[in-house]
Amino acid sequence: MTDWGALSHDLASIRTVVDRAQVKLRSRDFYWYSPILKKRLRDVTADLVVMPANEAELIETLKACHARRVPVTPRGAGTGNYGQAMPLKGGVLLDLSLMSAVRRIEPGRVRADAGAKLIDIDTEAQAQSRQEQRMHPSTLRTATIGGFVCGGSGGVGSVTWGGLRDRGNVLGLRVVTMESSPRVLELRGDDVQKIVHAYGTTGIVAEVEMALAPAYGWIDVILGFDDFGEAVRFAHALAAQDALLKKLVTPIAAPIPQLYFRPLKNIVPPDTHIVLAMIAPLAMEAFEALLRSWRAGVLHRGDRDTGRSLPPVYELSWNHTTLQALKVDRGITYHQVLYPAPDHVAKVMHLHGAQGDDVMDHLEFVRFDGQVACFGLPLIRFSDERRLLEIEAQFAASGCPTFSPHAYTLEEGGMKRVDPVQLAFKREADPQGLLNPGKMIAWERPDHDGARQAGHLFPAAAGR
Ligand SMILES: Cc1cc2nc3c(=O)[nH]c(=O)nc-3n(C[C@H](O)[C@H](O)[C@H](O)COP(=O)(O)OP(=O)(O)OC[C@H]3O[C@@H](n4cnc5c(N)ncnc54)[C@H](O)[C@@H]3O)c2cc1C
């Protein structure tokens, strides 16, 4: 039995939260996007929240927790979608939001504390050097850089720069291990993969060094199409224009905008499919030239329709599409699927409309392993778990791997299989298995056969 009074005494000089309601509140993330996880994780809570303000306090916290065999679950802003930051086995919820300094901005790179908000990093980088992060989740305004690197995959900007796992996006990580005397390691090059998207199971990130890109002051554009196939083919053509500077290319099928996008009320006509885009001002003429050969209408341009008060278009994209729908209908959920290149457009159109009225298409164009491809984050009118599995099987049968947002383990969600590099590093950095327990199946069940499953979601990052 853990003596919580004694642990609090050990950590007396560090900010903690003990109030039960507050602790429970901070033990949540956006797991409720999934009706399956909503039921399964409802009662999950930590015993204590600890908020280190600097690396020395972080080390002190890990040392004290290690000595008492207390599980530790890190948290940035708690915007993850699959219960990643939820402490399945109780213990300490390690809130890193006070470690928030933006330390250094140089040409092409930024170094920040793990708890720094993405929006603060962009604001600072723009003010100091007219740069910004190459990519960010649509939760730019709320999420932290440590949470993005450890729980996210990519997002706005991935159409140009690929995902977090692509070499050259995450440049370096300062990581604290979970040992009797925690070590501080600087991981660089391929070693960053020991931590990226590992849900904090393999070490606690204290600092992140990320690549930056020029900040162009993007122009939001919303296009309307009568035909979804035309919208998708246009989106591919735009994504494939390497020299045309863009940060977002998002096709969304009717009736999603009409039913669920309150901010676009009176902007999107009935039965119209849309493509959201962010285009650099200097690329606008090239964009207009491209557009001329497509049957599309311009429904909104951020540089012209300045009287409208719309959110930035990225807050209608990625997982904000689902959030907009959930604001209107709590019966909505979603799935995540990759339409692999080179026949991603054909795959989308093969499945479009064929899965039933309860599946509504939302795509995000990206660079994936160096090629233009697209992810699907279809909205789904939830009926039951059996139907979700049926939809998953339809995708699989069409050669489109899903990565379930209805599971909280690394293997069942994004990675599709045990990551041997992360497993080996966990043995070194967290030999007692105290970091975010329950999230890495391979650790809990060494006989798990995930390693034999076909395909790694990120083959290049996995060393192939
Ligand atoms: C509306 C909405 C839109 C979203 N859009 C996107 C998107 O476009 N792309 C995308 O990738 N994700 C997206 N997400 C998921 C999520 O917002 C992002 O991944 C975000 O970057 C997570 O940051 P966070 O600070 O909230 O992390 P948290 O949710 O707090 O943590 C995420 C994971 O990282 C671990 N962690 C946090 N900090 C550390 C640390 N310092 N060291 C070690 N482990 C740590 C946590 O334990 C957890 O496993 C979206 C979520 C929502 C709700």
The ligand as an SDF file (V2000), in Angstrom:
LIG
                    3D

 53 58  0  0  0  0  0  0  0  0999 V2000
  -10.0420   18.5160  -31.2010 C   0  0  0  0  0  0  0  0  0  0  0  0
   -8.8000   17.6880  -31.2860 C   0  0  0  0  0  0  0  0  0  0  0  0
   -8.0060   17.7600  -32.4190 C   0  0  0  0  0  0  0  0  0  0  0  0
   -6.8120   17.0030  -32.5160 C   0  0  0  0  0  0  0  0  0  0  0  0
   -6.0540   17.0610  -33.6670 N   0  0  0  0  0  0  0  0  0  0  0  0
   -4.9080   16.3500  -33.7380 C   0  0  0  0  0  0  0  0  0  0  0  0
   -4.0750   16.4310  -34.9010 C   0  0  0  0  0  0  0  0  0  0  0  0
   -4.3410   17.1630  -35.8470 O   0  0  0  0  0  0  0  0  0  0  0  0
   -2.9360   15.6870  -34.9250 N   0  0  0  0  0  0  0  0  0  0  0  0
   -2.5510   14.9110  -33.8570 C   0  0  0  0  0  0  0  0  0  0  0  0
   -1.4960   14.2810  -33.9280 O   0  0  0  0  0  0  0  0  0  0  0  0
   -3.3080   14.8420  -32.7420 N   0  0  0  0  0  0  0  0  0  0  0  0
   -4.4580   15.5380  -32.6620 C   0  0  0  0  0  0  0  0  0  0  0  0
   -5.2140   15.4740  -31.5240 N   0  0  0  0  0  0  0  0  0  0  0  0
   -4.7100   14.7520  -30.3720 C   0  0  0  0  0  0  0  0  0  0  0  0
   -3.9200   15.6900  -29.4030 C   0  0  0  0  0  0  0  0  0  0  0  0
   -4.5360   16.9350  -29.2830 O   0  0  0  0  0  0  0  0  0  0  0  0
   -2.5290   15.9640  -29.8610 C   0  0  0  0  0  0  0  0  0  0  0  0
   -1.8360   14.7950  -30.0700 O   0  0  0  0  0  0  0  0  0  0  0  0
   -1.7840   16.8630  -28.8780 C   0  0  0  0  0  0  0  0  0  0  0  0
   -0.5870   17.2360  -29.4370 O   0  0  0  0  0  0  0  0  0  0  0  0
   -1.5440   16.2550  -27.5260 C   0  0  0  0  0  0  0  0  0  0  0  0
   -0.9200   17.2400  -26.7120 O   0  0  0  0  0  0  0  0  0  0  0  0
   -1.2470   17.3560  -25.1700 P   0  0  0  0  0  0  0  0  0  0  0  0
   -0.3160   18.3540  -24.5840 O   0  0  0  0  0  0  0  0  0  0  0  0
   -2.6810   17.5830  -24.9300 O   0  0  0  0  0  0  0  0  0  0  0  0
   -0.8350   15.8960  -24.7020 O   0  0  0  0  0  0  0  0  0  0  0  0
   -1.5510   14.9220  -23.6500 P   0  0  0  0  0  0  0  0  0  0  0  0
   -2.8910   14.5040  -24.1390 O   0  0  0  0  0  0  0  0  0  0  0  0
   -1.4910   15.5140  -22.2930 O   0  0  0  0  0  0  0  0  0  0  0  0
   -0.5400   13.6840  -23.7190 O   0  0  0  0  0  0  0  0  0  0  0  0
   -0.4220   12.9120  -24.8850 C   0  0  0  0  0  0  0  0  0  0  0  0
    0.4610   11.6900  -24.5720 C   0  0  0  0  0  0  0  0  0  0  0  0
    1.7920   12.0980  -24.3430 O   0  0  0  0  0  0  0  0  0  0  0  0
    2.2340   11.7420  -23.0230 C   0  0  0  0  0  0  0  0  0  0  0  0
    3.0390   12.8840  -22.5570 N   0  0  0  0  0  0  0  0  0  0  0  0
    2.6400   14.1770  -22.4160 C   0  0  0  0  0  0  0  0  0  0  0  0
    3.6810   14.9420  -22.0630 N   0  0  0  0  0  0  0  0  0  0  0  0
    4.7610   14.1160  -21.9630 C   0  0  0  0  0  0  0  0  0  0  0  0
    6.1330   14.3010  -21.6100 C   0  0  0  0  0  0  0  0  0  0  0  0
    6.6310   15.5010  -21.3050 N   0  0  0  0  0  0  0  0  0  0  0  0
    6.9570   13.2170  -21.6010 N   0  0  0  0  0  0  0  0  0  0  0  0
    6.4800   11.9850  -21.9120 C   0  0  0  0  0  0  0  0  0  0  0  0
    5.2010   11.7520  -22.2420 N   0  0  0  0  0  0  0  0  0  0  0  0
    4.3560   12.8020  -22.2730 C   0  0  0  0  0  0  0  0  0  0  0  0
    0.9710   11.4960  -22.2330 C   0  0  0  0  0  0  0  0  0  0  0  0
    1.1550   10.5430  -21.1990 O   0  0  0  0  0  0  0  0  0  0  0  0
    0.0560   10.9390  -23.3070 C   0  0  0  0  0  0  0  0  0  0  0  0
    0.3210    9.5790  -23.4670 O   0  0  0  0  0  0  0  0  0  0  0  0
   -6.4170   16.1860  -31.4300 C   0  0  0  0  0  0  0  0  0  0  0  0
   -7.2350   16.1260  -30.2850 C   0  0  0  0  0  0  0  0  0  0  0  0
   -8.4020   16.8590  -30.2060 C   0  0  0  0  0  0  0  0  0  0  0  0
   -9.2220   16.7730  -28.9460 C   0  0  0  0  0  0  0  0  0  0  0  0
  1  2  1  0
  2  3  1  0
  2 52  2  0
  3  4  2  0
  4  5  1  0
  4 50  1  0
  5  6  2  0
  6  7  1  0
  6 13  1  0
  7  8  2  0
  7  9  1  0
  9 10  1  0
 10 11  2  0
 10 12  1  0
 12 13  2  0
 13 14  1  0
 14 15  1  0
 14 50  1  0
 15 16  1  0
 16 17  1  0
 16 18  1  0
 18 19  1  0
 18 20  1  0
 20 21  1  0
 20 22  1  0
 22 23  1  0
 23 24  1  0
 24 25  2  0
 24 26  1  0
 24 27  1  0
 27 28  1  0
 28 29  2  0
 28 30  1  0
 28 31  1  0
 31 32  1  0
 32 33  1  0
 33 34  1  0
 33 48  1  0
 34 35  1  0
 35 36  1  0
 35 46  1  0
 36 37  1  0
 36 45  1  0
 37 38  2  0
 38 39  1  0
 39 40  1  0
 39 45  2  0
 40 41  1  0
 40 42  2  0
 42 43  1  0
 43 44  2  0
 44 45  1  0
 46 47  1  0
 46 48  1  0
 48 49  1  0
 50 51  2  0
 51 52  1  0
 52 53  1  0
M  END
$$$$
